[in-house]
Amino acid sequence: MFVTTLTAGNMASKNIIGLQGWRVAFVLLGLVSAVISAMLAYFFVEPPREEISSAKGIRAVCEEIRSVLRFLTIPTFCVMIMQGIFGTIPWSVMGNSMLYFKLTGMGDMESSILTSEGTVMGMFGNILGGLVADSLARRLGYHGRPLSAQITVAIGIPLVFLQFYGIPAGDGSFWAYFAIIAGFGLLGSWAQFGTNFPILSDIAPSRDRSKVMAWECALENSIANAIGPIFVAVLAERCFGYTFGKVDADGKSLHSATALVKAMTATICIPWVICFFAYTILHWSYPRDMKRAQEQAAKKRANSPEKTTIQEVAATGTATPIAEATEAVVLKANSEECPEISASVWSLSTWTYLIQTEDRH
């Protein structure tokens, strides 16, 4: 994403062989994607898999509807969708940052660097967020991961406000924006891997883990992307006076930049405030849903002791050879000998607190 944004951002406003640069960038990216897909199809050999019988046609649709309705009976899943929608709306309009920087008078290279910088810093921010969330989960049990998400949202809101509204359009230097974006990438991007995915993996049985994540991501992304871009466009044009196409010869327009940045600030900060309070609800719903899952797993295990699964062992904390082996791996990962294991893979950090045999809340 860093290379793509950096390259396309510099090509967008140029004229290449008689075509607008952004059109050429789209064609090139499409060709690269097609070539990579063909190479994967030719060189990548999948291992043989056992065919799983599944429903087809209307029956498959009905099964999916039943699945999502079952997920909606889990309060934490509903809260995750709520926070996901309001938490994703800001990300759906972040792409306007390059337009804003260019309207303030910055060059193509500077605008491209600032826009693509967030993806690089966000990579390190995700790792840091996983470490923080793991640490809080060990200390605070089921309240740790919601608290980690609240911290990152609380840090991100003032940083975004400062970047877009605190610095008047045209007055900010490249390095001032660079520092703010770096801080946001490191401290404002923890929620997805430190909180959202681990919690979603907890509240559903192992057989439904992929499905619950797929439904949550599909609902939050589709709704957020249907709202965010339209909302920021309407605010910028009708409320703050953005004028399309009216720019100076060098592409600068402080009036339009100010209108755009006001709309972006509102579209980013207000939904994130709602997202913050949605994460607050997890302090109530998450422990209760986990307790219910543990009780259901214990009841199922009591009725079918010969069919004990790792998921049930993790939920009940019952000592079996499988549980002991898994717990040994987790303890090894959390030891001083290899501390990087639990921080590298969020799913392993999820096992860290699931397999503990004591009630931690």
C-alpha positions in Angstrom: 0.0 0.0 0.0 2.9 2.4 0.7 4.4 1.9 -2.7 1.1 2.0 -4.5 0.0 5.2 -2.8 3.4 6.8 -3.3 3.5 5.9 -7.0 -0.2 6.7 -7.9 -0.1 9.9 -5.9 2.7 11.2 -8.0 1.2 10.0 -11.3 -2.3 11.3 -10.7 -1.9 14.9 -11.8 0.5 14.3 -14.6 -0.2 13.8 -18.3 1.2 10.5 -19.6 1.2 9.7 -23.3 -1.8 12.0 -23.7 -3.8 10.4 -20.8 -4.5 11.6 -17.3 -2.0 10.1 -14.9 -4.6 8.6 -12.5 -6.1 6.7 -15.4 -2.7 5.2 -16.3 -2.2 4.3 -12.6 -5.5 2.4 -12.5 -4.6 0.5 -15.7 -1.1 -0.4 -14.4 -2.4 -1.6 -11.0 -5.0 -3.7 -12.8 -2.4 -5.3 -15.0 -0.1 -6.0 -12.1 -3.0 -7.7 -10.2 -3.9 -9.8 -13.2 -0.2 -10.9 -13.6 0.1 -11.8 -10.0 -3.2 -13.8 -10.1 -2.0 -15.7 -13.1 1.3 -16.5 -11.4 -0.5 -17.8 -8.3 -2.8 -20.0 -10.4 0.2 -21.5 -12.3 2.8 -21.9 -9.5 0.7 -22.3 -6.4 -0.3 -25.9 -5.7 -2.9 -26.4 -3.0 -2.6 -29.6 -0.9 -5.4 -32.1 -1.3 -8.4 -31.4 0.9 -11.3 -33.5 2.1 -14.4 -32.3 0.4 -16.9 -31.0 3.0 -20.6 -31.5 2.1 -22.5 -28.3 2.3 -25.9 -27.0 1.5 -26.6 -25.5 -1.9 -29.0 -22.9 -3.3 -31.7 -21.6 -1.1 -30.8 -24.0 1.6 -27.3 -22.5 1.9 -28.8 -19.0 2.1 -31.2 -20.1 4.9 -28.3 -21.6 6.8 -26.3 -18.4 6.6 -29.3 -16.4 7.7 -29.7 -18.7 10.7 -26.0 -18.3 11.5 -26.1 -14.5 11.5 -29.3 -14.5 13.6 -27.6 -16.8 16.1 -24.6 -14.4 16.2 -27.0 -11.5 16.8 -28.2 -13.2 20.0 -24.7 -12.6 21.4 -24.6 -9.1 22.9 -20.8 -8.7 22.3 -21.3 -9.4 18.6 -23.9 -6.7 18.4 -21.6 -4.3 20.2 -18.7 -5.2 17.8 -20.9 -4.4 14.8 -21.9 -1.0 16.4 -18.3 0.0 17.1 -17.2 -1.4 13.8 -19.6 0.8 11.8 -18.7 4.0 13.6 -15.0 3.0 13.9 -14.8 2.4 10.1 -16.6 5.5 8.9 -13.5 7.6 9.6 -11.2 5.2 7.7 -13.5 5.4 4.7 -12.8 9.1 4.3 -9.1 9.1 5.1 -8.4 8.8 1.4 -9.3 12.5 1.0 -6.1 13.4 2.9 -4.1 13.6 -0.3 -6.6 15.9 -1.9 -6.5 18.1 1.2 -2.7 18.3 1.2 -2.6 19.2 -2.5 -5.3 21.9 -2.0 -3.1 23.5 0.7 -0.3 23.9 -1.9 1.9 20.9 -1.2 3.5 19.1 -4.1 2.7 15.6 -5.4 5.7 14.0 -3.7 5.1 15.6 -0.2 1.3 14.8 -0.4 2.0 11.2 -1.4 4.6 10.6 1.4 2.2 12.0 4.0 -0.7 9.9 2.7 1.3 6.7 2.5 3.2 7.2 5.7 0.2 6.1 7.8 0.3 2.6 6.4 4.0 2.1 7.4 3.5 3.5 10.9 0.3 1.6 11.3 2.3 -1.7 10.8 4.3 -0.9 13.9 1.2 0.4 15.6 -0.5 -2.9 15.2 2.4 -4.7 16.8 2.5 -2.2 19.7 -1.3 -2.5 20.1 -1.1 -6.3 20.3 1.5 -6.1 23.0 -0.5 -3.5 25.0 -3.7 -5.5 24.6 -2.0 -8.8 25.7 -0.5 -7.1 28.7 -3.8 -5.5 29.8 -5.6 -8.8 29.2 -3.2 -10.7 31.5 -3.6 -8.1 34.2 -7.3 -7.2 33.9 -8.9 -10.3 32.4 -11.8 -9.7 30.1 -11.6 -5.9 30.8 -8.1 -5.6 29.3 -8.9 -5.7 25.6 -11.8 -3.2 25.7 -9.6 -0.9 27.7 -6.9 -1.1 25.1 -9.3 -0.1 22.4 -10.6 2.8 24.5 -7.1 4.0 25.0 -6.2 4.0 21.3 -9.5 5.7 20.3 -9.0 8.4 23.0 -5.5 9.1 21.7 -6.5 9.0 18.0 -9.3 11.6 18.2 -7.2 14.6 19.4 -4.4 13.7 17.0 -6.8 13.7 14.0 -8.4 16.9 15.2 -5.0 18.5 15.5 -4.0 17.3 12.0 -7.0 18.5 10.1 -8.5 21.3 12.2 -6.0 22.4 14.7 -3.5 23.5 12.0 -5.2 26.0 9.6 -5.1 25.1 6.0 -1.9 26.3 4.3 -0.1 27.0 7.6 1.2 23.5 8.4 4.7 22.4 7.4 5.5 19.0 5.9 7.3 17.9 9.1 4.5 19.0 11.4 2.1 16.8 9.5 4.6 14.0 9.3 5.0 13.9 13.1 1.3 14.0 13.8 0.6 11.2 11.3 3.5 9.1 12.7 2.0 9.5 16.2 -1.4 8.5 15.0 -0.1 5.5 13.2 1.8 4.2 16.3 -0.9 5.0 18.9 -4.2 5.2 17.1 -4.4 1.9 15.3 -4.4 -0.7 18.0 -8.1 -1.8 18.0 -8.3 -4.2 15.1 -5.7 -6.7 16.1 -5.4 -6.1 19.8 -9.1 -6.1 20.6 -11.6 -6.8 17.7 -10.2 -10.0 16.3 -9.3 -11.7 19.6 -12.8 -10.9 21.1 -14.6 -12.2 18.0 -12.5 -15.4 18.2 -13.6 -15.8 21.8 -17.3 -15.4 21.6 -18.0 -18.0 18.9 -17.2 -21.8 18.9 -14.1 -22.8 16.9 -16.2 -24.1 14.0 -17.8 -20.6 13.6 -14.8 -18.5 14.2 -14.1 -17.6 10.6 -17.8 -17.1 9.9 -18.4 -14.7 12.8 -15.4 -12.6 11.7 -16.6 -12.6 8.1 -20.1 -11.4 9.0 -18.8 -8.7 11.4 -16.4 -7.4 8.9 -18.9 -7.5 6.0 -21.6 -5.6 8.0 -19.3 -3.0 9.4 -17.4 -2.3 6.1 -20.4 -2.2 3.8 -22.5 0.1 6.1 -19.5 2.4 6.9 -18.4 2.8 3.3 -22.0 3.5 2.3 -22.2 6.3 4.8 -18.8 7.9 5.2 -17.9 9.2 1.7 -21.4 10.5 1.0 -21.5 12.2 4.4 -18.2 14.0 4.0 -19.1 15.1 0.4 -22.4 16.6 1.4 -20.9 18.4 4.4 -18.1 19.8 2.5 -20.2 21.1 -0.4 -23.5 22.1 1.2 -22.4 23.1 4.7 -18.9 24.4 4.4 -18.8 25.8 0.8 -16.4 23.4 -1.0 -16.3 24.3 -4.8 -15.4 21.6 -7.3 -12.9 22.5 -10.0 -12.1 26.1 -8.8 -8.4 26.0 -8.0 -5.4 28.1 -8.8 -3.0 27.2 -11.6 -0.9 25.3 -9.2 -3.8 23.3 -7.9 -4.1 25.3 -4.6 -7.4 26.4 -3.1 -7.3 27.3 0.6 -11.1 27.9 0.6 -11.9 24.4 -0.6 -9.2 22.9 1.6 -10.8 24.5 4.7 -14.2 23.3 3.7 -13.0 19.8 3.0 -11.0 19.6 6.3 -14.0 20.7 8.4 -16.1 18.0 6.8 -13.4 15.4 7.4 -12.9 16.4 11.0 -16.7 16.1 11.7 -16.9 12.7 9.9 -13.9 11.3 11.7 -14.1 12.6 15.3 -17.9 12.3 15.9 -18.1 8.6 14.9 -15.0 7.8 16.9 -16.6 9.3 20.0 -19.5 7.0 19.5 -17.1 4.1 18.9 -15.4 4.9 22.2 -18.6 4.5 24.2 -19.4 1.3 22.2 -16.1 -0.2 23.5 -17.3 0.8 27.0 -20.2 -1.5 26.7 -17.8 -4.4 26.2 -16.8 -4.1 29.8 -20.3 -5.4 30.6 -21.1 -7.7 27.7 -17.8 -9.5 27.0 -17.3 -11.1 30.5 -20.9 -12.2 30.6 -20.8 -13.8 27.1 -17.5 -15.6 27.9 -19.1 -16.9 31.1 -22.1 -18.2 29.2 -19.8 -19.8 26.6 -17.8 -21.5 29.4 -21.0 -22.8 30.9 -22.3 -24.1 27.6 -19.0 -25.8 26.9 -18.9 -27.4 30.3 -22.5 -28.7 29.8 -21.7 -30.1 26.4 -18.5 -31.8 27.8 -20.4 -33.3 30.6 -23.0 -34.8 28.2 -20.3 -36.0 25.7 -17.0 -36.5 27.7 -15.4 -38.5 24.9 -15.8 -35.6 22.4 -13.8 -33.0 24.4 -12.4 -30.4 22.0 -9.6 -27.9 22.6 -12.2 -25.0 22.5 -14.1 -26.7 25.3 -10.9 -27.3 27.3 -10.0 -23.7 26.9 -13.4 -22.5 28.0 -13.7 -24.8 31.0 -10.0 -24.9 32.1 -10.2 -28.7 32.6 -6.8 -30.3 32.9 -6.4 -32.9 30.1 -3.3 -33.9 28.2 -4.4 -31.6 25.3 -5.0 -28.7 27.7 -1.7 -29.3 29.5 0.2 -29.4 26.2 -1.4 -26.3 25.0 -0.9 -24.5 28.2 2.8 -25.5 28.2 3.1 -23.8 24.7 1.5 -20.7 26.0 3.6 -20.6 29.1 6.7 -21.1 26.9 5.6 -18.2 24.7 5.1 -15.9 27.6 8.4 -16.8 29.2 11.5 -14.7 29.0 13.1 -17.3 26.6 10.8 -16.4 23.7 8.6 -13.4 24.5 8.1 -12.5 20.9 5.8 -15.5 20.1 2.8 -14.2 21.9 3.3 -10.7 20.5 3.7 -11.8 16.9 0.4 -13.8 16.6 -2.8 -12.4 18.1 -4.5 -15.8 18.0 -1.8 -17.3 20.3 -2.3 -14.4 22.7 -6.0 -15.2 22.7 -5.2 -18.7 23.9 -3.0 -17.2 26.7 -6.0 -16.0 28.6 -8.5 -18.6 27.5 -6.6 -21.6 28.8 -6.0 -20.2 32.3 -7.7 -22.4 34.8 -8.8 -19.7 37.2 -11.5 -17.2 36.8 -9.7 -13.9 36.0 -12.6 -11.5 36.3 
